[in-house]
Amino acid sequence: MATDLDLLRDLCAAPAPTGFEAAVQDLVRARLSASTEPQGDPLGNVWGTVAGESAPNVVVTAHADQIGLIVTYVDENGFVSYDKIGGVDPQLLPGRNLIVHGAGGPVNGVVGRKPSHKMSKEERAKAPELSDQWLDLGCSSRDEALGLVQIGDAITFPPNFLELAGGRYASPAFDNRAGVYVCLRALEHYAEARAAADLTALLTVHEETTFMGAKSMAIRWQPDIVIVVDVDFASDDPGLDAKKLGGEVKLGAGPVIHRGAAGNLVLTDLAVQVAKDEGIPVQVKAMPGATSTDAEELMAAGSAATLSFSIPVRNMHSAFEVMQPDDAEAGARLAAAVIRKVSEDWEPGRFVPRV
């Protein structure tokens, strides 16, 4: 099936940093409603299930939140101070347009800092701290600024879905709207040719800060199989070394299956074989330790065999992350195919590792 670029574009355009995920989760609910009855919890997690006829119970999951900033203070001249939500690099911000999501709607601002012409040599040599930056809304007073924004409002990079050469695109929030795309499309693929398994698409919250969404669902649910989808660092740019990343990770070469500590080895190797049988392009990356994704939280529940794979992205945690949407569509096909395969001749203990 063709990649649904409209879906990916809409997901990326939704302003939804950690704690403010409602905008993207509303899109998720609308999309899920075509296949199932969406459900949610007070934390903000959203899910939908396509029912099968018997075990296993399978969950495909990705986090819905993105990195961002939050308003912390407004000075007497109307300049806004902020702190980061998740892994925002302060040196990427000066001179950039940001959007504050106020109660009355989006408010444009520009990040300011002391002009380089007026800096000492030592100051120019340092990356700017957030405390040395401010957001200029164009206001002249605290009261004027507080008429537009308030303490605790979310701030994001402006949505901008840019087509690049070679079938690649640049946008904020590919981390992890690429994973959200995979989950939604996997459920749709599975609904068209379902097997015996129950399949739940789960979109979690708070991954960029505390992993709280996955923690809460790990306590609540006891699935048999969990497929965790996130993004991964592409090694095919000048700034990264494939040897240090655990293997080559290229845009356009398919989803990246993590082999090692990121999941169940029996299920991981099954996924590699399924991809080969189905003609789905995949890459394999060594994972010696933590994935820094929801996978650890869900594996810690101890009930499910876990498969962890990712979509390759360049410029992660920036205003313009770069990916090839075909990789996400291949990930959706992979997840659906793996679920159909594990449904065949299912029996408890099938994925217990043995020598």
N, C-alpha and C positions, 0 to 999 in steps of 0.2 A: 504494500500500500504506500501511497505517496505521503511524504511528510506534510503535516498540517501546520504550515507556517503561520496561519492566522491565529491558531491556538497558542503557539509559542510566543508570538508577538503580544497577544493580549495578556498572557501570564506575566511576561517581563514588564509590561507597562503598569501593572498593578503595584502601587506603593505599599510595601508590606515588610518593613523591618521587624525584628523580634519584638513581640509585645503588641504589634499593630498589624497582625496578619489578616484581619477581616477582609480587606479589599481583595486579596488573592483567593482567600477561602470562599468568598462569594462566587467567584468564577469557577472554582472547583465544584461547589455544590451544583451550579447550573449545568456544568458538563456531566457530572455524575448522574444527574436526574434523568438523562436519556437512557441509562442502562440499569439504574438501581435507585433506591431511596436513600439519599444522603443522610448521614447522622453526624453529630458533633458533641463536644463536651464544653464545659465552662472555660477550660484552658484555651480552647481554640482549635484543637485537633478536629479534623473532618475525615470521614470515611464513608465508603459505600461498598456493598457486597453483592456479587453475583453468585447465587446459590447453586451448588452442585447437588449430586445425589448421595454422596457419601464422603468419607475422609479421603485425603487430608484437608485440613484447614490451612490455607495459604494467605499470607499477607505480602503485598508489594508496597513499599513505603518510601517516601522521600520527604525531606523537610521543606516547608513552604516559605519560611522566612528568609530575608536577605539582610545584608549588612546595612547600616545607616547611622544616623546621628540623632541626638535629642536635645531640645532647647533646655538649657540649665539656668540662664540668667539674661536679663536685659538691662543695660546700663542707662544712665540718665540721658544719653544722646540717642538712644534707640538701637544701639549695636547689640547683636545677639551673641552670647557665648553658648557653646555646645560641648557635648561629650559624645564619645562613639558608642554605637551599638554593634557589637561584634568587632571583627578585625579590620577596621578602617585604618589605612596608612595615612597619617597626618600630612606627610609631604606631598600627597597627591591633591590636596584640597585648595591651596591658595590660588586665587584668580578664577576659580571654577564657579559656575552657576549651580546652586542647590535650591531645592524646593522644600519649604516648610509646609506641613499639612495641618493648617489651622482649622478651627471650627467653621469658619466662613468659606473655606476652600483653599486651594494651593496658593502659596505666597512665594514669589521669586526673591532670591537673595544672591549676593556675590561674596565669596570668601575673601576677606582682606587680611593683610599682615603688614608689618613695617616694610616700606619700600627698600629694595636691595641697595639702592643708591645711598640710603641713610644707615646702612648696617656697618658694623665693624667687620674686619676680616674674619674674626672668630665667629660672629653671628652668621655670616654667609656660608661658612663651612659646616654649619649644623642643620639637620633636618628640623623644620619648624614644629614646635610642640603645639598641641591643641590650645593650650593656655595663651599662646602668642598669636592666635588667630581670632577672627570674629566674622560674623555674617552681617553684611550691610544690606538692609531691606530698603534703603532709601529714606528711612524715617529720620525725624529730627529730634524726637523725644521718646522717653520710656512709654509715656501714655499712648503716643501714636503707634509705637511698635506693638504694645500690648492690646491694642485694638485689632490687630491682625493675627498675632500669635500669642501663645501662652506657654508658661513653663510646663515641660513634659510633652510638648508637641514633637512628632516625629519629623525627621529631615531625611530626604533621599536625593540621589542623583536624578536629574530629569530623565524621563523615558525617551529613548532614542534608539530605534531598531535599524541599524545601518547594514545595508548589503555591501559585502566586500567581494573581491574576486574569488573564483574557485569554489563557489557555493558556500562560502563562509559568511557569518554575520557577527556584528558587534552590538552589544547592548549591556546596560546594567542588569544585574540579577539573574544571569544565566546560572549562577550559584544561588538557589538551586531550582530555578524554574525549569531547567533542563530535566531534572529528576522528577518534578511534578508532571511534566509532559509525559515522561516515560510511564509513570503510574497510570495516568488517565488513559493513555492510548493502549497500554497493556490490557487494562480492563475491557476496553472496547474490542480489541482483537480477540480476547478470550470469550467475551459474550457472544461473538459471532460463531465460534466453533468450540463451545465449552466442553470440558471433560468432567470427570466425577467430582473434582475438588470444589470446595467453596473458595472463591477468590475475593479478598478484600483489598481495595486500594485505600491506603491510609496516608494522609498528608499531615505531617506533624508540625508543631510550632516550637519556638525557643531553641532551635538547634545551634544557632550562631552564638549563643551566650551560655546556656546551662544544660542543654539537651533535655529540658524538662518535659517536652511533649512526648518524646520516646520513653522517658523514664515512667511517666504515668501510664502509658499504654502497655509497657512491659509488665507492670503490676496487674493491670486489668485483664489482659488477654493471655491465653495459653495456646497459640497456634502451633501447628506442626512444622511449617516452613515459613521463613521470613526472607524476602528479597529486599535488600536495602540499596537504594539508588542515590548517588550523590555525584559530584563532579570531581575531576582530578586534574593535576597539573600536567599540561602538555609539555613534552620534552622537545618538540620541534620548533623551538625559537632560540635565539642566541643567548638567552639568559639562564638556561637550565641545562643540566648534564644528565643524560639518560642513565649513566652508570650510577649516579648518586640518587636517582629517583626510584630505582628498583626495576628499570627496564624502559624501553622506548614506548612513548605514548604520543601518538600522532593524531591530529585532526583528520577526520575522514576515513580512519581505519577501523571504526566501530567502537562499541563500548569496551571498557577496560575491566576485565575480570580480575579481582584481587585474589591471589593465591597465597595462603599462609595463615597468619593469625587473624585475618579479617573474617573468617567464616569456616564452615564445615567443609573439610577437604573432599569428602565423598560427593557432596552436592556441587562443589566447585568444579570438580573434574567432570561430573555429569553435564554441567552447563557448557563446558568447553566442547564436549562431544555433541551435544544438541546443536550448538552453533554450527559445527562442522556438517552435521547431517542436514541441517536446514539451509545451509548456504548463507548464514548470517555472519558478517565480518565481525571479529572480536580481537582484542588484544589481551595479553596476560601480563600482569605486573606482580612482582614479588611484594608481599606485605609482611614484613618481619614483626611488626608491633601494632600499635594503635592506629586506627584509620582516621581518628578525629572526626568521625561521623556518628550518626545514630546507631550504627551497627553494634558498638560495644554495649550500649544500654539495653538493646533488645536481646543480644546474646546472653547477657547476664541473667535474664529471667530463667534460663536453663531449660526451656521447654522446646525450643525450635531449632532445627537445622537452618543455618543462615548462609545465604549467598550475598556477597557484597560486590557490586560493580558500579562503575562510574562513567560519566561522559567527559571526554577530554576538553579542557578549556585553557585558553591562554589569558594572561593578564588577570588572574583571579583576584577578587576583592578590589576591583577598581571600577571606575565609571564606565569603562568599555571592556567587558570581557568578550573573548572571541571564541566561537565554536562553529562546528558544522552541523546543522540541524539533522542531517541524515544519520549522524551517530545516535541521536536521541531516538529517532524512529526505529533504528536497528535495535536499540536497547529495549524498546517496547515489544518488538517482535521476539527478542530473546526471552524476555520475562514470560510472555504468554506461552512460548514453546516449551520452556523449562517446566512450567506449571502443568501443561498437558502431559509431559513426559513423566513427572513424578506421580501423576494420578494413576498411571498404568501399574497394575499389580501392587497397589499401595499396601504396605504393612508396617505397623509400629516397629521402630528399631531399624528401619531400612538404612538410615543415615548415621547410625552409630559407628564411629571410626573403628576399624580393626586393622591389625597388621596383616 
